[in-house]
Amino acid sequence: METATAESYQEWVAARDWVRVRADLAGDTTFMVWQGAVYSFVPQEPRRHLFNIVGMSAARCVPHPESGWYFLSRELTFYLDPETNTVGDRWRNPWTQEVLTVIPVANDPVQGLFRREVPAQVRATTTTFQFDLFPYYANPLASDPRFGEYSPQPLYQAVELFKLTVATADLKEQESSTIRDVQLYWSRIGPWLPWMKMGDRPGYLIYSASGQKAFEVAALPRLLQEQLQRLPHYCEAPTTYRDGADMTSWLYFQEHFEAYLAGETFPL
């Protein structure tokens, strides 16, 4: 194991090699899988272990006609009972005692464009890509009075911290179209989810998860395999870039609010 004092430095890695880390130069679907926990963080209150989570992203990269690579993906994350580790379609809010419909993450599409080199911390045996993201934009639910009890804050603000680690030797070896052994570490601090119906109560959610790259549905956790039998669309990544905003849990809640009120099972 490398120590904190091991020699390391930042390099700029070609977008082509970043595609090998996150996806596959051949354009095939690859998966990133994660498992972890979600905690509450409320000032002057002990944390609560609200959920375990298991999720996946089905992704591919395709060349941009001018330069760079389109990143095309769709993702699922399920909120599990922390005691039984099972998926439930109802959740009792421990602050209000109200029983609410659970809406897993079902974001389709999640996409982007890599045009330039990507920074990485390069060590003798491992290379780590670190992405610290701070989304901050107008809350799409805030202007609609229907959502006053669910998400009234005028701004959406969160922190997403990603680290992906690969063997430096795998990164420098140029013959393979993809790097198979990729480790993911993900932390998130964000607002209450709309379906939790927390209104303007103070506090945040803290996500802590880790995972790895996979290449077929059979390699995914059993829970995801079972869910994908009902949701086969998520077994493959999108094939083309779509104009418009990425799907988020907030936009999904807005789009399917009536189904949420009706107590339907999600994802639809």
C-alpha positions, 0 to 999 in steps of 0.5 A, a space after each residue: 500500500 502506498 503511503 501518504 508520502 509516496 511521490 505523486 504529482 498531477 498530470 493531465 490525462 488525455 480525454 481518450 484515456 479518461 474514456 477508457 477509465 469511465 467507459 470503453 473506446 469501443 462504444 459498448 455499455 459499461 456499468 459503474 456500481 455503488 453501495 453505501 449509506 445515507 445519513 441525516 445531518 440536522 444541527 443539534 441533533 444526532 445523526 440518523 442512518 436513514 437508508 442504505 443505497 445500491 445503485 448503478 450507471 449504464 454508460 457509453 462514450 461516443 466520439 463527438 463529430 468535431 472533437 472529444 467524446 460524448 458521455 451518455 448514461 442513465 442511472 438508478 439508485 435504490 433506497 433500502 431499509 437500513 435494518 433489512 437491506 430491502 427495497 420498500 415502496 413506503 417510508 415512515 418519516 421519523 420526524 413527522 411520522 407520515 408514511 410516504 411513497 419512496 421514489 428511487 433515483 431514475 435519471 435518464 439521461 445523464 450526459 456530458 462532453 469531454 473535450 480536453 484533458 482530465 487532471 489526475 493524481 499520478 502515483 507509481 502504482 495508482 492514479 486517482 481522478 478527483 471531481 469536486 462538484 458544487 451544483 448551485 441553481 434555481 430549484 425547479 419546484 420552488 415556484 409551484 405552490 404544489 411543492 411547498 411542503 416538499 421542496 420550497 427552497 429557492 435554490 438547489 445546492 449540493 456537494 458531490 465528491 467523486 474519486 476514481 482510482 485505477 492502476 497506473 500501469 493500466 492507464 499507461 498501457 494503450 492497447 486495450 479499449 477499456 480499463 477493467 479494474 476501476 474503484 469508485 468513492 463517492 460522497 454527497 451532501 444535499 438537501 432533503 429529497 422532495 418525496 421525504 416531504 420535509 418542507 423547510 425543516 433544517 438539515 441535510 442528507 449525507 451520502 457515503 458510498 463506494 463501488 467499481 466498474 462492471 461489464 455485464 448485468 450478471 456482475 451487478 448486485 443481485 438486487 439490481 439484477 432483480 430490479 432490471 428485470 422490471 426495468 430492462 431499459 436501464 441495461 443499456 446506455 443511451 446511444 445518442 446525445 439528447 438536447 435538454 437538461 439532464 434528468 434529476 430527482 427534482 425534475 423526476 418528482 415534478 414530472 411524476 407528482 400525481 403518480 407519487 400522490 397516488 402511491 404508485 411503485 417507482 421507478 415507473 
